[in-house]
Amino acid sequence: MLTNMFPNVDVEKLWEATLETLYMTGMSVVITFILGTLLGLLLFLTSKGQLWENRFTNVITSAVVNVFRSIPFIILIVLLIPFTKFLLDTIRGANAALPALIIGAAPFYARMVEIALREVDKGVIEAARAMGAKTRTIIFKVLLPESMPALISGITVTAIALVGYTAMAGIIGAGGLGNLAYLDGFQRNRWDVTLAATISILIIVFIIQFIGDVITKLIDKR
């Protein structure tokens, strides 16, 4: 039955493209989580009334985040081609998509981190400061643990956005399901291939959302 519905779909090629999408998404999610958390902490801690209050640093960081968060991803890929070429000596393949994926997603996630940190009860932070806790202790014992459910929800949303980004990156030769849907499906007028790639992307998105929801419920003690 599936053969009749998807006569042009090469299962092996579809699986290979799925693995490439999972690789691009997984790698970029891990690095985005680290960079985004650092940027979000910097935005929060240097803002008015916080531990590292510094208007200059906050304005510069905020401007950088806003600029890269505002550039449409497909344009960002093109703009970063010289940088990617310099960094990896190629602009094709799954690895070549990673710089654009990370630079596109980290600022987006940084804002989510900043928002999550602002939701932490100020009384808890003040209590920690009153007891003489160092900044490092406040960050790792108060801010990050208290905001962790929101941080997990944020990285789940970001991971789903990254799946969409990988599909766009595939159009310019990054591989993955987007590449399969465009080159093997759209350009060769094989709509069943495009549909199969789309269904695969949807399944990945549903799995990511399910895992994110489960982890959030497990760590949310409120």
C-alpha positions in Angstrom: 0.0 0.0 0.0 2.8 2.4 0.9 4.6 1.5 -2.3 1.5 2.6 -4.2 1.1 5.8 -2.2 4.8 6.7 -2.4 6.1 5.1 -5.7 9.2 7.4 -6.0 10.3 7.3 -2.4 13.7 5.5 -1.8 13.4 4.4 1.8 17.2 4.2 2.2 17.6 7.8 0.9 14.7 9.0 3.1 16.3 7.4 6.2 19.7 8.9 5.3 18.1 12.4 5.0 16.3 11.9 8.3 19.6 11.1 10.1 21.2 14.2 8.6 18.3 16.3 9.8 18.6 14.7 13.3 22.3 15.3 13.3 22.0 19.0 12.3 19.2 19.5 14.8 20.9 17.7 17.7 24.3 19.4 17.3 22.8 22.8 16.9 20.4 22.4 19.9 23.2 21.4 22.2 25.5 24.3 21.2 22.5 26.7 21.1 21.5 25.7 24.6 25.0 26.5 25.9 25.5 29.8 24.0 21.9 30.9 24.5 22.1 30.3 28.2 25.4 32.3 28.5 24.0 35.2 26.4 20.7 35.1 28.4 22.6 35.2 31.7 24.7 38.1 30.4 21.6 40.0 29.3 19.9 39.4 32.7 22.9 40.0 35.0 24.0 43.2 33.3 20.5 44.7 33.3 19.5 47.5 35.7 19.5 46.4 39.4 21.1 43.0 38.8 24.4 41.6 40.0 26.6 42.8 37.1 24.7 45.9 36.2 26.5 47.5 33.3 24.6 49.6 30.8 27.2 49.5 28.1 27.6 45.7 28.1 23.9 45.2 28.2 23.2 47.6 25.3 25.9 46.0 23.1 24.8 42.4 23.9 21.2 43.3 23.4 21.9 45.0 20.1 23.9 41.9 18.8 21.1 39.6 19.9 18.4 41.7 18.3 20.3 42.0 15.0 20.9 38.3 14.6 17.4 37.4 15.9 15.8 39.7 13.3 17.5 38.5 10.2 15.4 35.9 8.3 17.2 32.6 8.4 17.3 32.0 4.6 19.1 35.4 4.3 21.4 34.6 7.2 22.6 31.4 5.5 23.6 33.4 2.4 25.3 36.1 4.5 27.3 33.6 6.4 28.6 31.7 3.3 32.0 33.4 3.4 32.3 32.8 7.2 31.3 29.1 6.7 33.7 28.7 3.8 36.5 30.2 6.0 35.6 28.1 9.0 35.0 24.7 7.3 36.4 25.1 3.8 33.0 24.1 2.4 29.5 25.4 2.2 27.8 22.1 1.4 26.8 19.3 3.7 25.3 19.0 7.2 28.3 20.4 9.0 28.3 23.5 6.8 24.8 24.3 8.0 25.8 24.3 11.7 27.2 27.8 11.9 24.1 29.4 10.4 21.8 27.2 12.5 23.6 28.1 15.8 24.0 31.8 15.0 20.4 32.0 14.0 19.0 30.2 17.0 21.3 31.2 19.9 20.1 34.8 20.1 16.4 33.6 19.8 17.0 31.3 22.8 19.0 33.9 24.7 15.9 36.1 24.9 13.9 33.2 26.2 16.5 32.6 28.9 16.4 36.3 29.9 12.6 36.2 30.2 12.8 32.9 32.2 15.4 34.5 34.6 13.2 37.6 35.1 10.4 35.3 36.3 12.6 34.0 39.2 11.3 35.4 42.5 13.4 38.4 43.5 13.0 37.6 47.1 14.9 34.3 46.6 17.8 36.1 44.9 17.9 38.8 47.6 17.8 36.2 50.3 20.8 34.4 48.7 22.7 37.8 48.5 21.9 38.6 52.1 23.4 35.3 53.2 26.6 36.2 51.4 26.3 33.9 48.4 28.7 34.6 45.6 27.5 35.4 42.1 28.5 31.9 40.9 26.5 30.3 43.7 23.4 32.5 42.9 23.7 31.5 39.2 24.0 27.8 39.7 22.1 27.3 42.9 19.2 29.8 42.4 18.8 31.3 39.0 19.3 28.2 36.8 17.5 25.7 39.0 14.5 28.0 39.6 14.1 28.8 35.9 14.9 25.3 34.6 11.3 24.4 33.6 11.0 27.6 31.5 14.5 27.0 30.1 13.5 23.4 29.0 10.3 24.7 27.4 12.3 27.4 25.6 14.9 25.0 24.2 12.0 22.7 23.1 10.5 25.6 21.1 13.9 26.5 19.8 14.6 22.9 18.7 11.4 22.8 16.8 12.4 26.0 15.1 15.7 24.5 14.3 14.0 21.6 12.5 12.4 24.2 10.2 15.8 25.9 9.8 17.4 22.6 8.7 14.7 22.2 6.0 15.6 25.7 4.7 19.3 24.9 4.9 18.7 21.8 2.8 17.5 24.0 -0.1 21.1 25.3 -0.5 22.7 21.9 -0.2 23.0 21.2 3.5 21.4 17.8 3.1 18.6 16.4 5.2 14.9 16.2 4.6 14.7 19.8 3.2 17.3 18.9 0.6 15.4 15.7 -0.3 12.0 17.4 -0.5 13.4 20.2 -2.7 15.9 18.5 -5.0 14.4 15.0 -5.3 10.8 16.0 -4.7 10.0 19.5 -5.9 12.5 19.9 -8.7 11.8 16.5 -10.2 8.1 16.8 -9.8 7.9 13.9 -7.4 5.3 15.1 -4.9 5.2 11.8 -3.0 8.9 12.4 -2.1 8.1 15.9 -0.9 5.1 14.5 1.1 7.2 11.7 2.7 9.9 14.3 3.7 7.2 16.5 5.2 5.7 13.7 7.2 9.1 12.8 8.5 9.7 16.4 9.6 6.4 16.4 11.4 7.2 13.2 13.2 10.5 14.6 14.4 8.7 17.8 15.6 6.1 15.8 17.5 8.8 13.7 19.2 10.7 16.7 20.2 7.6 18.4 21.7 6.7 15.2 23.5 10.2 14.8 25.1 10.2 18.5 26.0 6.8 18.3 27.7 7.8 15.2 29.7 11.1 16.7 30.9 9.4 19.9 31.9 6.7 18.1 33.9 9.3 16.0 35.7 11.4 19.0 36.8 8.6 21.4 37.5 7.9 21.1 41.2 5.4 24.0 41.4 
